[in-house]
């Protein structure tokens, strides 16, 4: 997989809720940092499980890429995301979750591109009226 596609494949897997593809794109020692301590995790299995648990209450996950740069060994993507949140016990009327992200991928020991770092910063939740 070329460095230019690892981020796009990750975004597509998120949008399609493809947990198998998501897991295949993560480095064994991947780190995720979010807005709160409960949005922080490390390790492929922990991160994949954390990511998949958000899917049942969201839909229409979209990424807007701002920057993609890199070289032969490292690539990063930055941009914004948006997703619709369906009504649930936590969000009675549902709403829209938006924020920014940064993703870093590098080559692993087998020379495959893997995502090693994800950072997301959510904007305040916008509840449906």
C-alpha angles and dihedrals in degrees: 000000000000121000090244093063105043093083094044091050090051092050091048091049090052092049091048093042089234104165094178092056091044091054092048091056097052125093115235090247098040116156126208123194122187139164097287139030090257088059093059122093143148135204129052097262095045093047094045091050092046091050094047093050091066094057102078092066100039138066140169093044108187134178126204110201116216103169136012117178137154150118138236093300109027137033133179134196127197131182147103134293135200133187137173114240114212121222113278141151089280097042106034096189099022121230145177128305116199135170148126132277143196122197127187123194130183138171118276128214091282092051093251121137112249132174108247102172136030126179124182130180116193123210117223110293114260108217120207113251 
